[in-house]
Amino acid sequence: MTEKTCCDDHKMKIFGNVVVGAKGQIVIPKEVRELLDIKPGDNLVMVTKHDMAVWIIKNSDIEKFMEYMKRELEVFSALKNS
């Protein structure tokens, strides 16, 4: 799967498509598992945004992720109000 960088200032990466199987399962691409250090047995949190996006976050990273999101919102708010 080829990685594509999107929105450099937000450090977003696109890793291609995954297919949802008959049981609703997806396979997380190897490149993503390696990047996020996802191992068998890890617990993940599923978060949806505006009923059209899904984030998958390791339980062990949720606090760090929420702090990151808080900082992003503060930057966005500052730009919006300037």
Helices and strands as residue ranges (DSSP letters): E 4-6, G 8-10, E 12-14, H 30-36, E 44-49, E 53-58, G 59-61, H 62-80
